[in-house]
Amino acid sequence: MKSTVSQFRSYPRSVQLLMVNQFTINLGFYMLMPYLATYLAGPLGLAGWLVGLILGARNFSQQGMFLVGGTLADRLGYKPMIIAGLVLRTVGFATLGLVDSVPALIAASAATGLAGALFNPASRAYLAVDAGERRVEAFALFNVFYQAGILLGPLVGMVLTGVDFRVTCLAAAGIFAVLSIVQVRALPARRAAEAKGQTGEGVLAQWRSILANRPFLLFSMAMIGSYVLSFQVYLALPLQVRRLGGEGTFGTAAVAVLFAVSGLSTILFQTRVTGWCKARMEPGRALTWGLLAMGVAFVPLLAATAVPVPAGGAGLWLLAAVPSALSALLLALGTMAAYPFEMDTIVRLSGNRLVATHYGLYNTVCGIGITLGNLLTGVALDAARGAGMSALPWLALTALGLACTAALYGLHRSGRLDTPPAQARPEPVTV
């Protein structure tokens, strides 16, 4: 099995650049965003509802515009949308560090979200086109770079924010500015093959054709659960650790371990897991096993609810840290198994047509699902504390994982995840 470095070198320059781009994008994003709420509520002294409004503007802008971003990428080319997104995020991050008025902060936050909606579908569609028949392995390697940025970003941000949060904003903006220049100079222009002959078909007609793609829509809805479950590394698991371990040094360290387990395991094992799965099973089966692993990831926490909570000491620390860390590891393993085949399945279900638009709609569907799923998870956590039923959230999340696994298995068994027979892979168009 090839090493990660040799795999990286075996891809065309454009694919290599897209992977490095994603690492750098996540580095710049995660060195700033984890500390933005503290900055808004602390030095700027904004009320909690205003902090939520500003942060929500970014999420709403990104999720609401994914479909538009994907459509523009298919019609205008992948490279222009990638560059536009990077430039917009440069402006947005710089503005966050230079202004203190609420309207300007909302506009800057929304700009950073719109930026993601522009470059995310374009970069994934570009990667799928240029990786060709090796796109499953390419998306596996892409996830390694993705997770490396998530892992390193908060550490860099912690150092810079210790100096001044404005320094963090300007540093992140500088990263995106440099990245924009690199794309202009080094990224080959590329667009969807069908865009070359695009004439009469309008945007609404294209959207209607995608909405009529029943296997794609069913797959998108079945995969919502995977995103809700994986997001619990940032929501339910840290809350559980702090509920038992407290808000002190131990609680902070234990939460950091969750992120380290998730990120490092992906960096170390993603390509191996993908190679193992591809050699032994069909894509639909790999997706099903991955989602099943994510569903049972909460069993350690469910089992821990049967253990009496120690009054303190090492026993309490172990109960707070170990089940959550095991859950984080299983979530990471499930994501490693599913993600490359998930990205490949979207391309296959699109029939290699309007790939970026399909990615955009897929991101929107899953984004709405994450929002609703996190809301319901929060309700379950509150209800569990109020009723003294600590197992409730873990039972609910396990049930969600099993239900989505069953739905995905049904799609696989019925052949709805197979490549549409009338479509062939188009050659990329250089412009």
C-alpha positions as CSV (number, residue, x, y, z in Angstrom):
1,M,0.0,0.0,0.0
2,K,1.5,3.3,-1.0
3,S,2.5,5.8,1.6
4,T,0.6,9.1,1.9
5,V,3.5,11.0,0.4
6,S,4.0,8.8,-2.6
7,Q,0.2,8.8,-3.2
8,F,0.2,12.6,-3.1
9,R,3.1,12.8,-5.6
10,S,1.3,10.4,-8.0
11,Y,-1.5,12.9,-8.7
12,P,-1.5,15.7,-11.2
13,R,-0.3,19.1,-10.0
14,S,-3.9,20.4,-10.0
15,V,-5.0,17.7,-7.6
16,Q,-2.0,18.2,-5.4
17,L,-2.7,21.9,-5.2
18,L,-6.3,21.4,-4.3
19,M,-5.3,19.2,-1.4
20,V,-2.8,21.7,-0.1
21,N,-5.4,24.4,-0.6
22,Q,-7.9,22.5,1.6
23,F,-5.3,22.2,4.4
24,T,-4.5,25.9,4.2
25,I,-8.2,26.9,4.1
26,N,-8.9,24.9,7.2
27,L,-5.8,26.2,8.9
28,G,-6.9,29.8,8.3
29,F,-10.5,29.1,9.2
30,Y,-10.0,27.1,12.4
31,M,-7.3,29.4,13.8
32,L,-9.9,32.1,13.9
33,M,-13.5,30.7,14.2
34,P,-13.1,28.8,17.6
35,Y,-12.2,32.1,19.3
36,L,-14.6,34.4,17.5
37,A,-17.4,34.0,20.0
38,T,-15.2,34.7,23.0
39,Y,-13.9,37.9,21.2
40,L,-17.3,39.1,20.4
41,A,-18.6,38.5,24.0
42,G,-15.4,39.6,25.7
43,P,-13.4,42.5,24.3
44,L,-16.4,43.8,22.2
45,G,-18.9,43.2,25.0
46,L,-21.8,42.1,22.8
47,A,-24.9,40.5,24.2
48,G,-25.3,36.7,23.8
49,W,-28.0,37.0,21.2
50,L,-25.9,39.3,19.1
51,V,-23.0,36.8,19.2
52,G,-25.4,34.1,18.1
53,L,-26.8,36.4,15.3
54,I,-23.3,37.1,14.0
55,L,-22.2,33.5,14.1
56,G,-25.5,32.4,12.6
57,A,-25.1,34.8,9.7
58,R,-22.1,32.8,8.6
59,N,-23.8,29.5,8.7
60,F,-27.0,30.7,7.1
61,S,-25.0,32.4,4.3
62,Q,-23.0,29.3,3.6
63,Q,-25.7,26.7,3.7
64,G,-28.2,28.9,1.8
65,M,-25.8,29.6,-1.0
66,F,-24.2,26.2,-1.6
67,L,-26.5,25.5,-4.5
68,V,-25.8,28.9,-6.1
69,G,-22.1,28.4,-5.7
70,G,-22.2,25.0,-7.2
71,T,-24.3,26.2,-10.2
72,L,-21.9,29.1,-10.8
73,A,-19.0,26.7,-10.8
74,D,-20.6,24.5,-13.4
75,R,-21.5,27.4,-15.6
76,L,-18.4,29.7,-15.2
77,G,-15.7,27.3,-14.3
78,Y,-14.2,25.9,-11.1
79,K,-11.1,28.1,-10.9
80,P,-13.0,31.5,-10.8
81,M,-15.3,30.3,-8.0
82,I,-12.4,29.0,-6.0
83,I,-10.5,32.3,-6.3
84,A,-13.7,34.4,-5.7
85,G,-14.3,32.4,-2.5
86,L,-10.8,32.9,-1.2
87,V,-10.8,36.6,-2.0
88,L,-14.1,37.0,-0.2
89,R,-12.9,35.2,2.8
90,T,-9.8,37.4,2.9
91,V,-12.0,40.5,3.0
92,G,-14.3,38.9,5.6
93,F,-11.6,37.8,8.0
94,A,-9.8,41.2,7.7
95,T,-13.0,43.0,8.4
96,L,-13.8,40.9,11.5
97,G,-10.5,42.1,13.0
98,L,-10.8,45.8,12.0
99,V,-14.4,46.8,12.8
100,D,-16.5,46.7,15.9
101,S,-20.0,47.8,14.7
102,V,-22.6,45.1,14.7
103,P,-23.8,45.6,11.1
104,A,-20.2,45.4,9.8
105,L,-19.6,42.3,11.8
106,I,-22.7,40.6,10.5
107,A,-21.7,41.5,6.9
108,A,-18.2,40.2,7.5
109,S,-19.5,37.0,9.0
110,A,-21.9,36.5,6.1
111,A,-19.1,37.1,3.6
112,T,-17.0,34.3,5.2
113,G,-20.0,31.9,4.8
114,L,-20.6,32.9,1.2
115,A,-17.0,32.3,0.5
116,G,-17.3,28.7,1.6
117,A,-20.4,28.3,-0.5
118,L,-18.4,29.4,-3.6
119,F,-15.2,27.4,-3.3
120,N,-16.3,24.2,-1.6
121,P,-18.5,22.7,-4.4
122,A,-16.0,24.0,-7.0
123,S,-13.0,22.4,-5.4
124,R,-14.7,19.1,-4.9
125,A,-16.0,19.0,-8.4
126,Y,-12.5,20.0,-9.7
127,L,-10.9,17.2,-7.7
128,A,-13.4,14.6,-9.0
129,V,-12.7,15.6,-12.6
130,D,-9.0,15.7,-12.5
131,A,-8.5,12.6,-10.3
132,G,-10.6,10.6,-12.8
133,E,-10.8,6.9,-12.0
134,R,-8.7,7.4,-8.9
135,R,-11.1,9.8,-7.3
136,V,-12.0,7.5,-4.3
137,E,-8.3,7.5,-3.3
138,A,-8.0,11.2,-4.0
139,F,-10.9,12.0,-1.7
140,A,-9.3,9.9,1.0
141,L,-6.1,11.8,0.7
142,F,-8.1,15.1,0.5
143,N,-9.6,14.2,3.9
144,V,-6.2,13.8,5.4
145,F,-5.2,17.3,4.4
146,Y,-8.7,18.5,5.6
147,Q,-8.3,17.0,9.0
148,A,-4.7,18.2,9.4
149,G,-5.9,21.8,8.9
150,I,-8.6,21.3,11.5
151,L,-6.1,19.9,13.9
152,L,-3.4,22.5,13.5
153,G,-5.6,25.6,13.1
154,P,-6.8,26.0,16.7
155,L,-3.2,25.6,18.0
156,V,-1.9,28.4,15.8
157,G,-5.0,30.5,16.7
158,M,-4.4,30.0,20.4
159,V,-0.9,31.4,20.1
160,L,-1.9,34.4,18.0
161,T,-5.1,35.1,20.1
162,G,-2.8,35.2,23.1
163,V,-1.3,38.3,21.6
164,D,-4.5,39.8,20.2
165,F,-7.5,38.4,18.4
166,R,-7.1,41.1,15.8
167,V,-3.7,39.7,15.0
168,T,-5.4,36.3,14.4
169,C,-7.9,37.8,12.1
170,L,-5.3,39.6,10.0
171,A,-3.1,36.5,9.9
172,A,-6.0,34.4,8.7
173,A,-6.8,37.0,6.1
174,G,-3.2,37.0,5.0
175,I,-3.2,33.3,4.6
176,F,-6.3,33.5,2.3
177,A,-4.8,36.4,0.4
178,V,-1.6,34.4,-0.4
179,L,-3.7,31.4,-1.3
180,S,-5.7,33.5,-3.7
181,I,-2.5,34.7,-5.5
182,V,-1.3,31.1,-5.7
183,Q,-4.5,30.0,-7.4
184,V,-4.3,32.8,-9.9
185,R,-0.8,31.8,-10.9
186,A,-0.7,28.0,-10.4
187,L,-4.2,26.4,-10.7
188,P,-5.1,25.4,-14.2
189,A,-8.4,26.7,-15.5
190,R,-11.0,24.0,-15.5
191,R,-14.7,23.7,-16.1
192,A,-17.3,21.0,-16.4
193,A,-17.3,19.3,-19.8
194,E,-21.0,20.1,-20.4
195,A,-20.3,23.8,-19.8
196,K,-18.4,24.1,-23.1
197,G,-21.6,23.5,-25.1
198,Q,-24.0,25.2,-22.7
199,T,-26.4,27.3,-24.5
200,G,-30.2,27.2,-23.9
201,E,-30.6,25.3,-20.7
202,G,-31.4,27.7,-17.9
203,V,-30.5,27.4,-14.2
204,L,-34.0,26.6,-13.1
205,A,-34.2,23.8,-15.7
206,Q,-30.9,22.4,-14.3
207,W,-32.2,22.6,-10.8
208,R,-35.4,20.8,-11.7
209,S,-33.4,18.0,-13.3
210,I,-31.4,17.6,-10.1
211,L,-34.5,17.6,-8.0
212,A,-35.9,14.9,-10.2
213,N,-32.9,12.7,-9.5
214,R,-34.6,10.5,-6.9
215,P,-31.6,8.3,-6.1
216,F,-29.5,11.3,-5.4
217,L,-32.1,13.0,-3.2
218,L,-32.6,9.7,-1.2
219,F,-28.9,9.3,-0.8
220,S,-28.6,12.9,0.4
221,M,-31.3,12.4,3.0
222,A,-29.9,9.1,4.2
223,M,-26.4,10.6,4.7
224,I,-27.7,13.5,6.9
225,G,-27.3,11.2,9.9
226,S,-23.6,10.8,9.2
227,Y,-23.1,14.5,9.5
228,V,-25.3,14.9,12.6
229,L,-23.3,12.0,14.3
230,S,-19.9,13.2,13.3
231,F,-20.6,16.8,14.5
232,Q,-21.1,15.4,18.1
233,V,-17.3,15.6,18.4
234,Y,-17.9,19.3,18.7
235,L,-21.2,19.3,20.6
236,A,-22.4,16.3,22.7
237,L,-19.0,14.7,23.5
238,P,-17.3,17.9,24.8
239,L,-20.4,18.7,26.9
240,Q,-20.3,15.2,28.4
241,V,-16.6,15.5,29.2
242,R,-17.2,18.8,30.9
243,R,-20.3,17.6,32.7
244,L,-18.3,14.9,34.5
245,G,-14.8,16.3,34.4
246,G,-15.6,20.0,35.2
247,E,-14.5,23.2,33.5
248,G,-11.0,23.2,34.9
249,T,-7.7,22.0,33.5
250,F,-8.7,18.4,33.3
251,G,-11.9,19.1,31.4
252,T,-10.0,21.3,28.9
253,A,-7.4,18.7,28.3
254,A,-9.9,15.9,27.9
255,V,-11.8,17.9,25.3
256,A,-8.5,18.5,23.5
257,V,-7.9,14.8,23.5
258,L,-11.2,14.3,21.7
259,F,-10.1,16.5,18.8
260,A,-6.7,15.0,18.8
261,V,-8.1,11.4,18.6
262,S,-10.4,12.4,15.7
263,G,-7.8,14.3,13.7
264,L,-4.7,12.2,14.3
265,S,-6.5,8.9,13.6
266,T,-7.7,10.3,10.3
267,I,-4.3,11.6,9.3
268,L,-2.6,8.3,10.2
269,F,-5.1,5.7,8.9
270,Q,-7.4,7.3,6.3
271,T,-5.6,6.0,3.2
272,R,-5.1,2.6,4.7
273,V,-8.8,2.3,5.6
274,T,-9.8,3.4,2.1
275,G,-7.5,1.0,0.5
276,W,-8.7,-1.9,2.7
277,C,-12.4,-1.1,2.0
278,K,-11.9,-0.6,-1.8
279,A,-10.1,-4.0,-2.1
280,R,-12.9,-5.9,-0.3
281,M,-16.3,-4.3,-0.9
282,E,-18.5,-2.3,-3.2
283,P,-18.9,1.4,-2.5
284,G,-22.4,1.1,-1.2
285,R,-21.3,-1.6,1.3
286,A,-18.4,0.5,2.5
287,L,-20.7,3.4,3.0
288,T,-23.1,1.2,5.0
289,W,-20.3,-0.1,7.2
290,G,-19.0,3.4,7.8
291,L,-22.4,4.7,8.8
292,L,-22.9,1.7,11.1
293,A,-19.6,2.4,12.8
294,M,-20.7,5.9,13.4
295,G,-24.1,4.7,14.8
296,V,-22.5,2.4,17.3
297,A,-19.9,5.0,18.3
298,F,-22.2,6.1,21.1
299,V,-22.4,2.6,22.7
300,P,-19.4,3.3,25.0
301,L,-21.2,6.4,26.4
302,L,-24.4,4.4,26.7
303,A,-22.6,1.7,28.6
304,A,-20.9,4.3,30.8
305,T,-24.3,5.5,32.0
306,A,-24.7,2.1,33.9
307,V,-21.5,2.8,35.9
308,P,-22.0,4.7,39.2
309,V,-20.3,8.1,38.9
310,P,-17.4,8.3,41.3
311,A,-17.2,11.2,43.7
312,G,-13.8,12.3,42.3
313,G,-10.3,11.3,41.6
314,A,-8.9,9.1,38.9
315,G,-12.1,7.1,38.6
316,L,-14.1,10.2,37.7
317,W,-11.5,11.3,35.2
318,L,-11.5,7.9,33.5
319,L,-15.3,7.9,33.3
320,A,-15.3,11.4,31.8
321,A,-12.5,10.9,29.3
322,V,-12.3,7.2,28.1
323,P,-15.9,6.6,26.8
324,S,-15.9,9.9,25.0
325,A,-12.5,9.2,23.4
326,L,-13.6,5.8,22.3
327,S,-16.7,7.4,20.7
328,A,-14.6,10.0,18.9
329,L,-12.4,7.2,17.6
330,L,-15.3,5.2,16.3
331,L,-16.8,8.3,14.7
332,A,-13.5,9.0,13.0
333,L,-13.2,5.3,11.8
334,G,-16.8,5.5,10.4
335,T,-16.0,8.7,8.6
336,M,-12.8,7.3,7.2
337,A,-14.7,4.3,5.7
338,A,-17.6,6.4,4.3
339,Y,-16.2,9.8,3.2
340,P,-14.2,8.9,0.0
341,F,-17.0,6.6,-1.3
342,E,-19.6,9.3,-0.3
343,M,-17.9,11.9,-2.5
344,D,-17.5,9.4,-5.3
345,T,-21.2,8.3,-5.1
346,I,-22.3,11.9,-5.6
347,V,-20.4,12.1,-8.8
348,R,-21.8,8.8,-10.0
349,L,-25.4,9.6,-9.1
350,S,-24.9,12.9,-11.0
351,G,-24.1,11.0,-14.1
352,N,-20.9,13.2,-14.2
353,R,-23.1,16.1,-15.2
354,L,-23.4,19.4,-13.1
355,V,-21.2,17.8,-10.5
356,A,-20.6,21.1,-8.6
357,T,-24.3,21.8,-8.5
358,H,-25.0,18.3,-7.1
359,Y,-22.3,18.9,-4.4
360,G,-23.9,22.3,-3.6
361,L,-27.4,20.9,-3.1
362,Y,-25.9,17.9,-1.2
363,N,-24.1,20.4,1.2
364,T,-27.3,22.4,1.6
365,V,-29.4,19.3,2.5
366,C,-26.8,18.0,5.0
367,G,-26.3,21.5,6.4
368,I,-30.0,21.8,7.2
369,G,-29.9,18.3,8.7
370,I,-27.0,19.2,10.9
371,T,-28.8,22.3,12.2
372,L,-32.0,20.4,13.0
373,G,-30.0,17.4,14.4
374,N,-27.9,19.6,16.7
375,L,-31.1,21.4,17.9
376,L,-32.7,18.0,18.8
377,T,-29.5,16.7,20.3
378,G,-29.4,19.8,22.6
379,V,-33.0,19.1,23.5
380,A,-32.2,15.5,24.4
381,L,-29.2,16.6,26.5
382,D,-31.3,19.1,28.4
383,A,-34.1,16.5,28.9
384,A,-31.7,13.9,30.1
385,R,-30.3,16.2,32.8
386,G,-33.8,17.3,33.8
387,A,-35.3,13.8,34.0
388,G,-32.2,12.1,35.3
389,M,-32.0,9.9,32.2
390,S,-28.4,10.2,31.2
391,A,-28.7,7.4,28.6
392,L,-31.4,9.3,26.5
393,P,-29.1,11.3,24.1
394,W,-26.9,8.3,23.4
395,L,-29.9,6.1,22.8
396,A,-31.3,8.7,20.4
397,L,-28.0,9.2,18.5
398,T,-27.5,5.4,18.2
399,A,-31.0,5.0,16.9
400,L,-30.4,7.8,14.3
401,G,-27.3,6.0,13.1
402,L,-29.0,2.6,12.8
403,A,-31.9,4.2,11.0
404,C,-29.7,5.9,8.5
405,T,-27.6,2.8,8.1
406,A,-30.8,0.8,7.3
407,A,-31.8,3.4,4.7
408,L,-28.4,3.4,3.1
409,Y,-28.3,-0.4,3.0
410,G,-31.7,-0.4,1.3
411,L,-30.5,2.0,-1.4
412,H,-27.4,-0.1,-1.9
413,R,-29.4,-3.4,-2.2
414,S,-31.9,-1.9,-4.6
415,G,-29.2,-0.7,-6.9
416,R,-30.0,2.9,-6.5
417,L,-26.4,3.8,-5.7
418,D,-25.1,2.4,-9.0
419,T,-23.8,4.6,-11.8
420,P,-26.6,5.6,-14.3
421,P,-25.9,3.4,-17.3
422,A,-26.5,6.1,-19.9
423,Q,-23.7,8.4,-18.7
424,A,-20.0,8.2,-19.2
425,R,-17.2,10.1,-17.6
426,P,-16.6,13.3,-19.5
427,E,-13.1,14.5,-20.1
428,P,-12.1,17.7,-18.3
429,V,-12.2,20.9,-20.3
430,T,-9.2,23.2,-20.1
431,V,-10.0,26.9,-20.7
